[in-house]
Structure formats: structure tokens, C-alpha cells
Amino acid sequence: MPPEAMPVEATPLEATSAVLPAESRPGVSKPNPILTARGLVRSFGAFKAVDIQNLEIQQGVITALIGPNGAGKTTFFNLATGFDDTSEGSCWFQDQRITGLHNYQIARLGAVRTFQNTRALTRLTVMENMLFASQQQFGERLHRVYGAKWRRKEQKEKERARELLDRFALTHMADEFAGTLSGGQRKLLEMARALMAEPTMVLLDEPLAGVNPALGETILEHILALKAGGTTVLFIEHDMSAVRKVSDWVICLAEGRVIAEGTHGEVGQNQLVLDAYLGSTRGGMSDDE
Amino acid sequence: MDWIGITVAALRASVGPVAVAYALAGLGLNLQFGYAGLWNYGHVVAVAAGAYGAAIPLEAGATLMVGVLCGVAAALVVSLFLGVAALRLRLDYLAIATIAFGEIFRQVVRSNWAEPVTGGVFGIQQFARDFFDLNPISEGRYGWGDFSFDHRSLWLMIVGWTLIVIGVLAMYMLVHSPWGRTVRAIREDEQVARSLGKNVFFVRLQSFMIGSVFGAFAGVLLAFANNVNPDFYSLILTFWVYTALLIGGIGRVLGPVVGAVVFWFLFQWFDGFMQSSIAEGWYGNLLQTTDAGPFRFMLLGLILVLLVVLRPQGFFGDKDEALLDAS
């Protein structure tokens, strides 16, 4: 049985400046898409882990990607961020075709992802974890290492890092090795670090996995704050109450295909979605992996 | 037993030209292995490329400057080639590829086919005249009692220790820069680095090639000290440099320098100790004088085991850091 879902009142969404699409069918086109997938296929032999005809992620909103285990959610993330090879089809980020680019090039365009298993750089300090993520490091180029200029420029980055650490309540740990952080702190650091890169879009792979409910709330608030700051968020989540709380739009994948799209209310009542969950995992829409 | 004599001989070895070369090679390996996390088991290739790269043009009559630059250039070319080929592999395969390449390199330079250029199994001699002509020290032995060096060794040591000081400063600035931070971050988790827009392959190639430059200087110095002989550049040299690095502390700028000094002190001390104790008949008929060689390695191995158990971070390392889970 799934853990009893917390009673969720329909939380009023933060005012969304973006206008959501009028229709709710799989592959519906949206105003101002930031990430687009067309005919995207990832096959392993005869098996198609991802087989998406048409999918658009809208700029400036929070989109949740749900689906039973093995639905292809993480594989889709990997394809969109260049961490896996696309078999057929393409993705576009803003107006640029990104399929075929290296993963680090896609990140430089502004699409930054996190990973399902938290990945702190354990033998770097928390502050170093932050600074390293910046895209504005003058002294990161080898030929500038022996100049004096990067030290001055680094001060600005340090200030930005401190502000972010403040926001994520990690300031007191700034000079400790990231390996000494607790699991929850690592989750926070991972988010803060992604923001240090100043992304236009973040792709969060199960940001709430293995996190206690209180910290979960905090992370959800951070996700809402991201949207308020103009960052587009796409996140994979199993916990439906969390999805309800923050997402403007929900996309459900099953067996590699988009089977439903819409607001959480619409998707939650969609028969295909209920069948996909109940048919594949008896536990239903819980978060066990 | 002459304890003082053994210890003085060991002290002499610990700061001598060979220890200096190990320290330089270790500085480079520390960047590759300690900071960048690259399992380079073919560091000897950079050392040998430096030695041959300098010796071949010098023997043909090039000036000293050209010879040294050729040595460094040879190491850069070889490491570029090896890096482009092997740094795309997973790191465990990198270890295998570099071991293989180290052996291939040695077999090529010692082959009959390459003999006209590399001297084959005979190596190259008598090419360092220009280097020793620059020696400001007049002929003789200098020092206190047994702790003394001839003018040639002293000149090698002055140049070598100067190179070490410059190398340590250069390395310190390198690893404490944002570039060095990215190098270490990639060591921790290359996927995270990629997800944040870092070109992992390129940064690795940079650190690999810079490490090879340090190896090349070590090779040039060894060539001046001992001539060039292909079988000197066998796989074991890489592992001795690793041992020195482990002793000093991986991922610390001064680690390889202290490590090389301690390594050569211990090595020479055990050698002297085994020679004398066998000569004095401590072990009866159990050990002969010819057994001294293998036994000093056993003692060195024992020290290494004790070190890993009792002080895994080396002399300079940070134990908390060393024991943090890398994953």
C-alpha cells in the first residue's frame, strides 16, 4: 500500500504569468515552448524505452513528469540533456537543435539537470561545490591561471554563492567537505549548485526521493521560488501530493509514450493514467523505486 | 654495525639527483592521479620521452636549450597521443591502456629497428657535455664527511632543486585556481561536471599533458645524471613514483617532494642495513650478500603496508579527506 497521502487542499498556485495551453491532450502544442521533442526514440534492441511523438515543455512554468517505474522518465531526461544517445528524432532547446550536442554543451546553453541519486562532490568543500558550478569563472581557463585577474572576478562569484547557500540554509557548512553533509543537505546543495550555473531551465530527477516530509516541503518551496525567479522547471516525481502542490502542468509517460497531459486535476482523473499505474505497479502512485 | 654510516649514505641518497628526479616526476603524477583522478600507470613514458627527446638531439649536436625543449616537446606529443586515445575510456581502462603503452614505448626504443636513433639496448651516452660545461662548481667533492657530493652531482642537484621550487610554486597556483577546482571536481564525479557544462575530456587532457611535462623534466635530469638506457624506463619506475607519492600524501602539493626524499632515504637505508647485517652474519647461512637487493624491497613494502594502515593520507594528507567516501 502506498503511504497515506497527506491531505492536500488545492494549494493556490503562485500567479502564473504564462498562459497554459487550452487543450489537454498528449503532445499538445504550447505557447512559448522551451524544450521540444519530436519523434524522439531511444531503443534498446527491439524495445523502445522512449517513443515520444511530440512533446513540448512550456517556458516559465513548473512541469511534472510522472509515470510508473520503467516508463522512460529518466531516459527522456538523459536524451534531453545529452547523457544518452538518441536513436531517432530530435530535441530542441529554445530554438536550437540539441540532439547530437555533447551533454556539457547543452548545459552551457542553460539546461541543467540533477541526478536521481544525489551527487555531492564529496572531497570538495561546500563552497567549492558552488563555485565550480559557475559558468562565469574567469580563472577556469588554463592560460589565465597565472594572472591576477581571476581572483578579483572570483569575489563576485563567492558573493553569489553565499547568497544561494544562505537561501538553502547551508552557510554554516560552507567550508566543510561536502562529504560530511547529511543526505538532505546534499539534496539542497545539489539544487543550490545547479542554480549557481544560472540555468534557464532545470531538470530535477526525483528531487524528493529519500527526503523527509519537512525537508520535502522546503524543497517544494525552492521549486516554487525558481519559477518566481523566471526559471523553467521540469521535474520527475512519484509523490502525487507534491506534484499537486507545485506543478502547473503534468505529463504522464507510460512505456515510453506520453499517455496524458494536463493540469494535475485532469491527469489525476485520466483513466489511462490510472490504468498505467495500477496495471504495472500494485502499489499505485507511491514513491518506491 | 656502522649505523651512522648507513644513515649518512641514506641521507645522501634522499637529496641526490635521482631523488630530485623522482620528486619532479611525482609532482606531475600527483596532478594526474591525485588531483585529476587519472589512473596513469604509464608515467614512465613521459619520463622516457623527456630523456630520449633531449638525448637524441643533444647527441646529434643540438644546443642544450634545444635539447631540453625537444625533451619536453616529445613528452607533450606522446601524452597528447596517449591522452586523445585513452582519456575517452573509462578510467579503469585508462589504467590498462597506460600500462600497455609504457611497455610498448620501451620495447620500441630498445628495438634493433630503432637502434640508429635511440641506440637500441645500448642507449645513448656522452651527450650531456654542454650541461656540465655550464657547471660553475670546480672539480672536487663537497660536503661534510660521508655526506658529500662530487661537482657533477652537486650541479645536477642545484638545477634539480631549483626546478622543484619552481615546479611546486607553479603547481600550487595551478591546483588552487578555478581550473584546479574543476580538475578536482571532475575527479569526484565526471557526470556532475558534465551536467554543469564542463568539458571533461579537454580538462583531463590538459592535466594529463601538464603532468607529462613534469615527467619530462625528471627524464632530462635522469638522462644527464645516468645517461640513457632503455631498461631503466621499465614499468617499475612508475610504481616507485607512486610509492613515493603515497608516502608523501596524494593530492598535496608538497606530497611528492617529501615522498621522494623519504622514499630514497628508506630505500638506501634498508640497502645499507641489509648489506651490513648480512656481512656481519646476523642470519647465519640463511641469507647471502646477493639477497640484500630483494630484501630492501620487502622492507620497503612493509613500510608501505604500515603506512596505508596507519596513515592512509600520507605525511601531508588530510585524514578526514582521505577517508571520505569518494562516491
Interface residues (C-beta under 8 A of the other chain):
Chain A: T81 F83 H102 N103 Y104 Q105 A107 R108 V112 R113 T114 F115 R119 L121 T122 R123 L124 E128 N129 L131 F132 A133 Q135 Q137 F138 G139 E140 R141 L142 V145 Y146 W150 E154 F177 G179 T180 R193 A194 A197
Chain B: A170 M173 L174 S177 P178 W179 G180 R181 T182 R184 A185 R187 E188 D189 Q191 V192 A193 R194 S195 L196 G197 K198 N199 V200 Q206 D320 E321 L324 D325 A326 S327
